[in-house]
């Protein structure tokens, strides 16, 4: 199976963007009467994504770079990792329905975990 080079900068930027979007979503809906349990959920989503962000940043620091070489990646796994990165390119808009945002965040958490689990075993790419 071939190697795959993955650039974690895309993932980090995506998570940062989602966290920022969720903060705006939280405050927009706080002003527009969103019920407290849902506001708490949003704050929990922000916490979960922030924790994933810190984890990926830790991998980058430990490995010494954003670009990591992953050894022995099957074509299916390469596709899955590419799809995971694409999930992190999604945005949340203040007017999005709550359940849609929940699905976006859930997908982002799964995607981030997939990327981090594989990236932790990577090595800094010299290219």
ZIURSUL-V536102 format. One record per helix or strand of 2 or more residues. SS is the DSSP state (~ for helix, > for strand). FROM is the first residue (numbers start at 0). TO is the last residue. If there is no record, write none. Layout:
ss from to
SS FROM TO
SS FROM TO
This chain:
ss from to
> 3 6
~ 7 30
~ 35 62
> 66 69
~ 74 86
~ 97 118
> 122 123
